[in-house]
Structures are given as structure tokens and as C-alpha cells.
Amino acid sequence: MKVGFIGLGIMGKPMAKNLIKAGHELIVCDFNQKNVDEVVALGAKQGKNGAEIAPQVEVVITMVPNSPHVRAAVLGEGGVAEGATKDTVVIDMSSIDPVESQKIGADLAAKGIEMLDCPVSGGEPKAIDGTLSIMCGGKKEVWDKYKPLLDCMGASVVYVGPIGSGNVAKLANQMIVAINIGACAEAFTFAKKMGTDPRLVYDAIRGGLAGSTVMDAKVPMMLAGNYNPGFRIDLHIKDLTNALNASHAINMPVPLTANLMEVMQELKNHNEGACDHDDIIRYYERMTGTSIVEK
């Protein structure tokens, strides 16, 4: 399949590489020429912008930072819509506000362009090995057609509902992940301050009801003092901002999400926005004077 791919960042670059490995023909573009060159070296072609790419491909994938970037990539000057044909399909795999996904989808539909919103979860490691979780919204028949393409990038590709539903699922995921990391940081700091070895507490509880994928992924990093980003605080702040905006649009209070947003703002104020979100443990270190890092 001929595929356009706009956005070759931390996630987009390995995703594009996996599509090439699966035998798809890619035309790519990004502001980072080094990343473009790296993907072109694997067999992709370079395009100037979405308008130039769209008439040459069947589907255009966007993987960019946030809602305004998606709108610019598909509807702005030089965007996909300028060069699209009646058969062009846009698959936005960015994590954005679901309300904006719906608006962008409606604007594209008015031009005869179908859109799916298919944000991903799993971070850079799973983007590299092609085992992302992909949550999809849009017309079911469009998703059915392009699921095999999405399977090249993910181990789990699930249809959630109409346009915007993919990003609803992604934000729900990010709310749960943030709250879960926060709970782990709080509980293991409590254990250490009580004089109990956090490592042994982790071993004791990880197989019970409190255990989770988040706990197994993040608590060992906390104990090791490893804050190298798999998923940066800055990106989680972006997702929680979208979650708060969307929830407030439907008049729903989300106090736990709001609290974790404030925790992450404290981390950002300590110049830790580029750290992994397990860095939440350092919020508790500063607050309690207690570190769980194993010496």
C-alpha cells in the first residue's frame, strides 16, 4: 500500500520504519531532516508537505504533538486536504483532544475525506518493536479496511466507536496510568518512611490485587533512580490537559486527574519535564525528605 506519513518524532519514526519492514511504500515528511533522511535510507521517499503527498498515496498517517498540529497538517496551508482526492483517507495517530478530533473529522468529511483517530499507547519501546496498543475511532467499514495496516505497528488494534472515540480511550488510559504511577509513588514512599524495604513490599504485593502493568514497569525504575524517558512528563501533561478540557466540556469533575496534573506541574517547575513519568517519585521525595532509590 502507498502510505503518506507526517511526523517522524520519537514515536512516528519507528512506526514508519515498521511499515516499511512490512512492505508498504512510504512518502514521509517532518521538520527534522535527520529523521527524514534516516527513514528515506530504508526505502521511503521524501515529500514536501501533506498537499504534495496526498495525491500520491491511498492513506495519510499523521503522528504529531497535539490538536493544533493535526489541524495544520491536514487542513492548513500545504495540508493534506489541499492535495487529497475523493479516495484519500487520513489516519491520525496523534494523542489529541477528542472534541477536536470530531471537529477535524467533520471538516474533512465536508471535503469528502474520511478520517480515523487512532492514538497509541506503549511508548517508544513498543513503537520500535511494533507492539503498540492502538485505539481507533471512525467509521467501522473504514477501520476494517485499514486494520491490517495498523497491525503492522501494534499488537492490539481495537475499534472503539465513532470518530473521537480513539482519543477518548487514549485519555482514559492516560488518566489511569498517571493515577496509578502516583499511587505507587505514594505507597512505596510510605513504606520506606515506615522503615520497611520498598523492594520487599513490591515483591510482596505485585502478585495481588494492587499489582498492575504500571507497577511492574515503573516501580523498578523508581527503585533504580532511572528517570530516562519512555514517556515524558511534558507529554503526560499534554494528555492530562486534553483530559481536563474534554471532561470540563461535558461538566464532569475529575479530581484524581486534576491532582496528578498539579503533581506533574511541580515536576516541570523543577526542570523535570523531559524525565519519564516515573519521576513522580521525586515529588514525594521532596515532600517527605525520603528516597526509595536503592543505594
N, C-alpha and C positions, 0 to 999 in steps of 0.2 A: 504494500500500500504506500502511496505517496503521502507523506505527512509533513506539515509545517510545524516547527517547534520554536516558540518565542519564550525566551527566558532560560538561560543556562547557568543558573546560580548553584548553590550548594546542593539543592535537590534536583533541579532541572537538568544539569549536566549529566549525572549518572542515569537519570531516567531516559534521556535522549540516547545515551550510549547503549542502553538495553534494547531500545527499539531498533537500533542499527544491528545489534547482535542477532535480533530476531528476524532480520532480513528486510526490514522496511527501508524505504528511500526517504531520507530526511532533507529538508531545507530549513536551515536554522538562522536565528538572529538573536543578538544580545548586545548590550552596550560594552560588555567585557570582551574585547577582541581575542585575548589569550584563550578564554574558554571556547570561543567560536572556533579558533584555529585547532584546538585540541579535538573537538568533535568532527571538524572537517577532515582532519588527518585520519579519522576512522572511516571516512567514506561519505559523509554528509556534504551538501552544498551550502553555500552561504547566501542568504537573501538580505536585501537592504532593509525591508520592513514588512509588516503584515500585508500591506497592499500589493507588494511585489510577489510575496509568497503565495497568497491565497489562490490566484488563478492556476497555479502550477500543481496544486495538491488537492486531495479529497477532503482532508480534515486538518484543522489547525489547532494545535495544543498550546495553551498559554500556561506558563508557570512563573508568575511574577509576584512581587511582595504583597500587594494589598489592593483593595477595591479600585482606587483611582488609577492604578497601573493597568488593571484589567480593562477598564473602560477606555483608557488611552490606547491600549494595544489593539482593541477590536473596533472601537468606534471613533477614535481620534484621528487627527491628520496622519495620513500614511498607515492607517489601521486596516485590519482585515476586511472590514465592511467595504472599503473603497475598491478592493480588488476581487471581492467574492463573486461567485456565480450562484445560480439558484440551487446548486447541489452542495455548496460549501457547508461544512459543519464545524462549529467551534466547540472544543472541549477545554473548559477552563479548569485546571488542576490546582490553581492557587487556593489559599485559605482566606476567604473574604466574608464580609457581612452578607448573610443570606438574603436580606432585603434588597441589597444592591445586586446580588446575583439575579434575583427576579426581575429587577428593573432592566439590567443589561440584557437578559434573555428576552424580555418583551421588546426592547429596542431593536435587537437583532431579528426577532420574529417579524417585526414590521417591515424589515428589508428582505424577508424570505429566507433568513439564515437560521438554521437550527442550532441550539446550544445545549450542552450538558455541563453541569457543575459537578466536578469530581475531585474534591480535595483529598489529600493523602495524609496518612499518619505512619510514623515509624522512624522518622529522622533519616539522616544521611546514610547510616549503615544499611538500612533496609532499602533505601533508594539505590545504593550501589549493588546490592545482591538481588534486587528485583522482587523483594518480598513485602512491599508496602501494603498497607490496608487502604483501599480506595473506596470512598463513599460517594454514591452517584445519584444525581437528581436530573430530571428532564423527562422527555417522552420515552416510555418504555421501549417502543419499537426502535428508537434511535440508539438507546443503550444496548439493546440486543445486538444490533449491527456492529457496534464498536467495542463490545466487551472483549473479543479476542485481542484487540489492540491493547486494551487496558491490562489484560492478563500478562502481557509482556513486561509490565512494570510492577505488578503486585501479586501477592499470594492470596489476597482476599479482595474481591471486587464485588461489591454489594449494591444492588439497586434499592434506593430508599424511598423515592417518590418524585413528585413534580419538581420542576426547576427550583433551586434554592434548598432542596431537602438534603443534598450532599453536604452543603455548608452548615446546615442545622446539625447534622450528625457530627461533623468535624468539631463544631463549637462545643457540643455536648461532651465529646471526647476530651477536649482541652480543658473544660471545666473540671471534669472528673480527675484528669491527670494532675492538674495544679493542686486541687484539694487533697489528693492522695499523697503527693510529694510533701505538701505542707504538714499533713497528719503524721507522716513518717518522721519528718524532721523534728516535730514537736515531741513525739513519743520517744524517740531514741535519745534526744537531749534530756528528757525527763529521766530515762533510765540511767544515763551517765551521772546526772546530778544527784540521783538517789544512791550512787555508789555501786551500781550494777554494770557489768560489762555489756555495752550495747551489742557487740558481736554475738555474745551468747544469747541475748534477748532476741536478736534477729533469727538465730538458728532455732530458737525455741518456738517462735510464733509464725514463721514464714509458711509452715505447712498447714496452719489453721485458717480460721475464717478471716483473720486480719491479713493473711498473705495475699499478694497480688503480683501481677506482672510489673507494675510500677515499683513495688517494694524490691523485687528481685533485681530490677535494672538499676535503681537509683541508690538504695541503701549501701551496697558495696562501694559505690563511687563516693558517697558521703564519708564512709569509714576510711577510705583511702585518701581523702582530701583531693579527689580528682574532679575538677570543675571544667575540664575541657569540653567544649560544646558538641553534643549530639543534637541538642535543640536549645537555642539560645534564649536567655531571659527576655531579650528585646523582642524576639518573635512571639514568645508566650504573652508578653504584654499586648502585642498587636492583636492576638487572638482573643484575649480576655476583654480588650476594648470593644471588639466586634460583638462578643457575647453580651456585654453590658448594654451596648447600643440596641441590639436586637431584642433583648429581654425588656428593656425600658419601652421599646416601641409597642410591645403588647402588654404593658403595665404589669410586668411580673417582677417581684422582688427576687434578687439572687444574692443573699447576704454572704454566703460562703465564697462565692466567686469574687464578690466585691472585696472581701477581706484579703484574699490571696492577691488581688490586684495591688492593694496597698503594700503588702509584703514585697512584691516584686518592684514596686516603685522605690522602696527603701534600698533594695539591692542595686537598682540603676543609679541611685544617688551616691552609691559607693563605687561607681565606675565598674560595676559587675554585669552590665547588660549583655556583654559578649560571652559570659560564662554559661555553662549548662544550667538548666533549671534545677538540678540538684543543689545548686548554690543557695537555695532557700535555707539550707542548714546553717549558713553563715549569718543569716538574720537571727537565728536562735542563739548562735554563739555570742553575737554582740549583745543580745538582750539579756542573756543569763551568765555570761562570762565562763561558759562551759563548752568545751570542744569534744566531739566524739571521734575525731580523727585518731586513728591508731598510730602510735609512735613507733 
